[in-house]
Amino acid sequence: MEPGGTPASAEEAGAEAPAYVPVSSEPPAPDAERLRRETAVLECDVRDELLVYLPHADAAVALNVSARAVWSLCGHESSIAEIAAALGTRYGVPAEWLLPDVRDAVASLRAHGLLVAAVP
């Protein structure tokens, strides 16, 4: 608690913490925006994850199974809507169910410098 009895966090106030906290202050990509992978990366399989290394930033990002599925569909210029549709077909669920998760994954991949807007 803060001085004066004010809760210091949402948990102390009895509220639940938000389920998703954006990793970037950049506005989210529209569902139709064309995205592509950053080309100067190295990839390495590590069990169920994919380690993606950005040499120019000397940084690596571990992609879990879900992020890896999105990454795999960004090999060519793709939109969020197209990625959700492809995953929906792959897993037999409506693309609309997957859109929030695909948006989150794309936002995270962009924040880490792995995805960029495709230049027309």
C-alpha positions as a printed NumPy array, in Angstrom:
array([[  0.   ,   0.   ,   0.   ],
       [  0.994,   3.556,  -0.683],
       [  1.189,   6.055,   2.166],
       [ -2.318,   7.069,   3.199],
       [ -3.788,   3.585,   2.666],
       [ -4.024,   3.766,  -1.132],
       [ -3.443,   0.396,  -2.872],
       [ -0.139,   0.332,  -4.777],
       [ -1.391,  -2.134,  -7.387],
       [ -4.539,  -3.475,  -8.971],
       [ -4.044,  -6.742,  -7.077],
       [ -4.001,  -4.965,  -3.726],
       [ -7.192,  -3.132,  -4.693],
       [ -8.848,  -6.485,  -5.399],
       [ -8.939,  -5.941,  -9.164],
       [ -7.537,  -8.437, -11.591],
       [ -4.423,  -7.5  , -13.526],
       [ -5.058,  -6.975, -17.253],
       [ -4.756, -10.169, -19.295],
       [ -2.71 ,  -8.449, -21.998],
       [ -0.233,  -5.646, -21.651],
       [  1.014,  -4.289, -24.987],
       [  4.764,  -4.652, -25.486],
       [  4.892,  -1.627, -27.753],
       [  3.447,   1.847, -27.771],
       [  3.234,   1.57 , -31.562],
       [ -0.381,   1.418, -32.769],
       [ -1.497,  -2.087, -33.756],
       [ -1.3  ,  -3.095, -37.391],
       [ -4.632,  -3.009, -39.223],
       [ -5.824,  -6.496, -40.118],
       [ -5.299,  -5.83 , -43.848],
       [ -1.777,  -4.335, -43.566],
       [  0.786,  -6.409, -45.457],
       [  3.574,  -7.654, -43.188],
       [  6.803,  -9.454, -43.883],
       [  9.617, -10.953, -41.858],
       [ 12.766,  -9.011, -41.115],
       [ 15.174, -10.614, -43.584],
       [ 18.424, -10.35 , -41.639],
       [ 17.688, -13.019, -39.038],
       [ 19.018, -16.446, -38.135],
       [ 16.713, -19.22 , -36.95 ],
       [ 17.45 , -22.212, -34.759],
       [ 15.046, -24.931, -33.599],
       [ 15.188, -25.508, -29.859],
       [ 12.758, -28.263, -28.894],
       [  9.216, -26.867, -29.425],
       [ 10.447, -23.304, -29.777],
       [ 12.171, -21.355, -32.498],
       [ 15.033, -19.076, -31.547],
       [ 15.269, -16.086, -33.881],
       [ 18.461, -14.047, -33.739],
       [ 18.744, -10.487, -35.057],
       [ 22.484,  -9.929, -35.67 ],
       [ 22.151,  -6.179, -36.265],
       [ 20.546,  -5.756, -32.817],
       [ 22.546,  -8.541, -31.142],
       [ 19.241,  -9.826, -29.752],
       [ 17.437, -13.14 , -29.796],
       [ 13.765, -13.941, -29.345],
       [ 12.357, -17.363, -28.441],
       [  9.059, -18.07 , -30.192],
       [  6.677, -20.508, -28.537],
       [  4.473, -22.825, -30.605],
       [  1.773, -20.182, -31.15 ],
       [  4.152, -17.378, -32.123],
       [  6.041, -19.814, -34.327],
       [  2.829, -20.677, -36.187],
       [  2.249, -16.987, -36.921],
       [  5.921, -16.492, -37.869],
       [  5.75 , -19.431, -40.276],
       [  2.919, -17.737, -42.167],
       [  4.859, -14.48 , -42.538],
       [  7.42 , -15.95 , -44.923],
       [  5.671, -14.098, -47.716],
       [  3.848, -10.822, -47.405],
       [  0.761, -11.608, -45.328],
       [ -1.934,  -9.699, -43.493],
       [ -3.255, -10.425, -40.019],
       [ -6.576, -11.458, -41.562],
       [ -4.813, -13.895, -43.93 ],
       [ -2.746, -15.373, -41.11 ],
       [ -5.865, -15.896, -38.978],
       [ -7.666, -17.486, -41.939],
       [ -4.761, -19.865, -42.629],
       [ -4.527, -20.87 , -38.968],
       [ -8.298, -21.288, -38.82 ],
       [ -8.139, -23.671, -41.77 ],
       [ -5.187, -25.52 , -40.217],
       [ -6.912, -26.007, -36.851],
       [-10.531, -26.208, -38.024],
       [-11.813, -23.135, -36.194],
       [-13.254, -19.834, -37.435],
       [-10.618, -17.208, -38.217],
       [-12.556, -14.704, -36.086],
       [-11.759, -16.776, -32.994],
       [ -8.046, -16.486, -33.731],
       [ -7.875, -12.805, -34.686],
       [ -7.225, -11.474, -31.139],
       [ -4.361, -13.937, -30.594],
       [ -2.9  , -13.298, -34.046],
       [ -3.057,  -9.54 , -33.43 ],
       [ -1.221,  -9.995, -30.108],
       [  1.421, -12.234, -31.685],
       [  1.987,  -9.805, -34.562],
       [  2.256,  -6.873, -32.131],
       [  4.873,  -8.778, -30.131],
       [  6.826,  -9.851, -33.23 ],
       [  6.799,  -6.242, -34.468],
       [  7.882,  -4.899, -31.085],
       [ 10.871,  -7.253, -31.171],
       [ 11.776,  -6.113, -34.691],
       [ 10.938,  -9.441, -36.352],
       [  8.073,  -8.216, -38.532],
       [  7.943,  -5.064, -40.608],
       [  5.4  ,  -3.485, -42.919],
       [  5.755,  -4.752, -46.473],
       [  6.64 ,  -2.059, -48.974],
       [  4.272,  -2.173, -51.967]])
